[in-house]
Amino acid sequence: MTSLRVRIGILGLALLAGSAAPASPAAAAAASSPTVEEQRLDQTVPREILERSGFDAVPLRFTRALGTARSYTEARKVVGRQGAALWKRAVDRAQGRGPAGGDLSRDDDRPLYWARLGMTREVRAWEPSFGLSEKQRAALLGELERTSRGQTAVRYPGGDRLKRVLVTGFDPFTLDRDIRISNPSGASALALDGTVIETAEGPARVETVVFPVRWQDFTDQTVERALRPYLKKVDLFTTVSQGRVGRFDVERTNGAWRGGFPDNDNIGVTGVVPVPDPASQPQWTSTTLPYKAIVDADTGRFPVYDNTSVTEIPAGGTVPVVRADGPTAGSTARAGGGGNYLSNEIAYRVTLLRDRLGLHDVLPGGHVHTPVLEFGAGNTDPATGAVTDQGFVKNRLDIIAQVRAILVVAVGKAT
């Protein structure tokens, strides 16, 4: 079977050959090389995931559509439409609408992730006859990221009949350790987007978005841009990410510190979380989710914990200390309950945004860590293991169901 990389390469060459008219040197910027994240597309596992879901055709159709653009304005429209179509297709597949496209289970979040990378790699390499400036290429990539992650598709009905819930998830990560990895937070986002859940306070409409596992995107405030328009409109929000083995955690406290663990481009960043108006930036933010009710409820097979631990440098000290019961007065953050990676950072950023919008006392919100999504027994070797198995699918479905159940409890107790 022809590989995705070869097919994209052939189409890319054909596109370049058909767009041979030279662009103005002042207007055009040279195409850039694939990122570390995009280069993983050339491996066997991503190709298999795409082929077994029918998403292998997505980058090919995108390439053809992009080739019809005769100006930057047209290209921007193509990118927006194609990105939105990818998000819708992934949501529809996860929720059982339309053909499955292959034998990969519908709850799988990985086809969306790898298909998006096929599209971003094409934009990065595209050299149209009308030329693209560096700023224009970056804008196309930004449009593709936003639309293919559901960030432009959040829609709540008018009126007061439905509560409004906003949930975020993440891409797969630590792919150099095991490229087969799926992220249950991203899978939960696809399964829940646009759905209505029944709670003790009546029905609630859930809208979801997914974020990349890249430090630079967070530095560029992608989280704030995506979520700020909705925080004053929703009744509850929760950011979600994959956390510890065998347990859910409701993270009580979030810290303003980046710990440097490498992201999906193998870049590590250490230092204070960069936010607007750093002069008024707190070291810590806290959840306003009804954590006691969530922990006490029977939401599924995994235990749920109220995680109160942090790592701090105490006031006047120089050495980090782990505190089981939260930060002490005047301390400096080194890790929130959710650590010091991007899961802690998204929780910190959104709860800080909540507080700066004056919503701390009226908007329940915080972070939930899901269990690590594990493969079934006997399928634990990344080098020889299958991309999916029955235990893997069951674990993911159980996590998704428990995320939904946690939302039911949270909305019912928070309003």
N, C-alpha and C positions, 0 to 999 in steps of 0.2 A: 504493500500500500504506500502511495506517495506520501512523504512526510509533510507536515504543515510548513516547516521551514523552507523546504524546496519549493513548495507551491507558492508560498508568499514571495520567495525570491524570484521565481519566474514571472509572476504578475508584476512585481516591482520593476524588473528589467523592461518588461513590455511597456509599462507606464512611462518609464523614463525615456524609452525610445520614441514613444509617441508624443513626448513633450520636449522635443529637442530645441525649440526656439530659445535662444539665450535670454536670461533675465538681466535686468539692470544690476551691475555690481553693487551699486549703492543701496538697492532695495533688497537684494537677496542675501540670505545667510546660508552658509554651507550646512548640509544635513549633518546631524550628529550621530555618533555610534550608539548602538543599543546600550541601555543601562545594564548593570549587573542583574537586576531583576528580570529584564527582558531577555537576557542571554540564556536564562534557564529554560526558555521555551524550546531550545534545541535538544533538550534531553528527552528520553523515551517516555517517561511518566506523564509529563504535560501533554504530549501528543496523544497518548492513549486516553487520557481523561477527556480531551476534546473530541476525539473520534467516537468514544463510547457514549457521549452525550449529544452528538450532533452539532456541537458548538465549533467543530473544526472549520465549518464553512463560514463562520461569522467574520473572521479577519479577511477572508477572500472576498466576500460581498462588500465589505467596507472598502477594500482596495479599489474595487471596480467603481463604487459610488464616488469615492474621492477623486478618481480619475475623470469624472464628468464635470468637476468644478472648473470654471474658467476664470475665477477671480477669488481673492481671499474671502470676500463676503459670501460667495457661494460655498466655499470650502467650510466656512464656519457653520453654515446651515446644515451641510451634509454631516459634519461631525456631531452636531447637536442631535439631529434626528437619529443617527446611527447609535450614538451613545444611549439615548433614551430607549431605543428599541432593544438594545442589549439588556438593559435593566429590566424592562418589561418581560422580555423572554425568560430571563432567569427567574423572576418572581412567578410567572405563569407556570413554568416547569416545576418549581418547588411546591406550588399549590395545586398541581394536578390538572392544569388547563393545557390543552393542546397536546401534541405528540411528545413522548419522552425523548425521542431522537436517538435512543440507544438503550443499552442495558444497565447503565449507571443509574443508581437510585435517584429519585427526583429530589430528595432532601439535600443533595450534594451541592455545596457552595463553590467547589473548585472550578467547574466549567466557566462561571462568570469571571473568576479571577484570571484564568489563563487566556480566555478569549479577549479580555480587556487589554492584557499585555501584548497580544498579537496586534491589536489596533493601535496602541500607543507606539509600538515599534515602527509601524508603517508611517505614522505621522512624523516620527523623528527622522525617518530616512527619506521622506517625500521631497522631491525637488520639482515642483510644477513649473511650467513654462513662464508663468507670470511672476514667479519669484516669491519667496517668503522671507521677511525679515526675522531676526531672532525673536523679537517681541511678538510677531504674529504667530510663529510656530509655538511659542510658549502659550499663547492664548488658545490655540487649537487644542493643545494638550490639556490645558485647564478645563476647557469646555467638555472634552471627552471624559475627563475624570469626574466632573460634577454630574453630568447626565447619566453616566453608566453606573454611578453609585447611588442613584435615587435621590441625590441632594436637590434636584430641581423638580422632583415629582411628589413632594409632600402636599397632600390635599386633605383638608378636613371639611366636612359638611357644615353648613351654617346652622344656626339655632342651638338650643341647649339640650336637645334630646340625647346626644351622645357625649360622653366624656372624651377627651382628647389625650392620647398617649404618644410620646415620642421615644423611640428606641434606636440605639446605634449599635453597629457591629464592626468587626475588623476583617481584613484579608487574612489568609493563611500566612504564617511566618515561621522562622527557624527552618527554612527550606533547604539549607545546606546540610543540616543534620538529617532531615528526612523529607525529600521532595514530595512525598505522597501526602503530606499533612493537609488536613482540612481544618477550618476554624468554626467551632460550633456557634460562636457569636454571629458570624456572617451567615451561617445556615439558618439561625433563628431569625435574623433580619429578613431573609427571603421568605421564610415560612409565614411570618407575621405581617408583612407589609400589606396595608389596606384591609386587614381583617377586623372583625368586630368581636370582642370578647365580652362575655356576660359576667358582671361583677355584682357585689352586694349593693352597689350604688347605681346599678343599671348598666346598659351597654356602653362599651368604650371602643372608639376607633383607634387602631394602632397604625402609626406610620413609622417607617424605618429608613435609615440611611447607613451606608458602610464607608469606613475610612481606611486609608492606606496605612501600612506599617512602615512609615518613613519619617524620620525626624524633621527633614526640611519642610515637608508639607505642614507639619504642626507649627514650626517656626513661622511659616508664611500665613498662619492664622486660618487655615482651611476649616478648622472646627468652628471658630467663632462666626465666620462668614456663612457657613451652612446652617447653623442652629439659631443664631441671634433672631432671625425673623419669626421664629416660632415659639420661643420661650414664654412670651407674654400671652400666647394663645392656648397653651396646653394646660392640662390639669395634672400631669405627671410626666417625668422623663426618667429614663435610666440608660446610662451607657453600659455596654456589656462587652466583656472580653473573656478569653480563655485564661484560666488561672491555675489552680492546683489540682493534683490527682485526687479523684474520688469525692469531691466536695464542691458545693457552692459557697461563696462568701459574699456577704453584703459589707462593703468596705466603709467603715465608719469615717475615716479621715484620709485626706489626700494631701500630698506634699509637693512643694514647689521646687523639686530637684530632679534632674535627669542623671541617671546612673551610668550611661554610656554603653549599654548593651547594643550590639550591632542591629541595625534595621534590615529591611529586605534588600537594600542596596549595599549591605555590609559596611555601613557607616555608623560609627558610634559617637555620641555627643554627651559630654558631661558638663553640668553647670545648672544654674538657676533656670527654671522654665521661663522662656521669654514671652512676656505678655505686654499688651498696651499699658501705658501708665505704670511702669515698674516702681515708681516712687511710692505708690499706694498698694503695692502687691503684698498680700499676706503670705506667711510661710505655710499656713495650713488652711484648708477648707473642709467642710464636713457634710455628710449626707443629711438630707431631710426626708429620706425614704422611711416608711414605718418599719424599721428593721426588726423590732421585737415581734410584730405580728407576722412578718415574713418567716423569721426563724422558727416561730412556734407552730406555724401551719404545716399541714401535711401536703407538700407540693409535689412529691415524687420520690424516686428511689435513692437519690443522693441527699446526704445531710446538708443542711444550710446553716452557716455560722455567721454570727455577728462578730466581724473581725475588727478588733480595736487596737491592734498593735501598730507601731510606727518605729522608724529609726530616726533619731534626732541627735543633734549636738546641743547639749543643755546650755542654758544661758551662762556665759562666762567660761565654758568649756572648749575643748578642742578635739575631743575624741567622740565619734559616733557611738550612741548607746541605743539598744533596743528597748522600747517601753511597751509592755503588754497592754497598758490601759490608756494609750493615747499620749499626745505631746504634753510637755510641761510648759509653763509660762515662759515666754521669751526665748524658746528654743529655735534652732535652725533645722529645717527639714533636710533629711537625707533619704528617706523613703516613706511613702504613705503605707496604709494597710495593704494596698495593692502593689507595693514595690516602688521602683523608680524608673519603670519603662513606660511605654506609650499608653498602657491601660491606666496607670496612675495619672499620666498627663492629661488624657482626655477627661477623666473624672475631675481633675483639678481645674482644667480650663472651663468646663461647662458649669461646675458649681460656683466658680468665681464669677462667670458671666451672670449666672442666676443672682448672685449677691449684688453685683454691681448694677443690675437692673432693678434692685429693690424688691426682689421676690423671695428672699430667704425664708420669710415667715409664712408665705402663702403658696409656694410651689414645691411640692415633694419631688425630690430628685437626688440621684447619686449613682453609685457604680455597683454592678453585680458581676462577680467573677464566676464563670461556669467551670465545671470539671474539665480537666484535660481530656480531649477526645482520643481514646485509645483504640488501636486495632485489636482484632480478636486474637485469642490464644493461638500461637503458632505462626503468626503473621507480623512479627515484630522486627524483622531484619530489613532495614531500608534498602539494602542492596539487592535482595532476592524476593522480597515480599510483594504480594498482590496490592494493587491500588485500592482495593476495597474488599470487604468480607462481611459476613452476616453480623458478627459481633460489632464491627465498626459502624455499620448502619444502625443497629439497635441502640448503641451508645449515643449516636447523634440524634436519633429520633427521641430517645428518652430525655436528652438534655433540652431539645427544642420544646418538648411538652412541658418540662419543668419550668423553663423560662416563661412560657405562657401562663402557667399556674401561679408563678410568683407575681406576674403582672396583675392577675385577677385579685390576689390578696392585697397587693399594694394599692391598687385603685380603690378597692372596697374599704380599706382602713384609713386611707390618706385624705378622703374627701368628706 
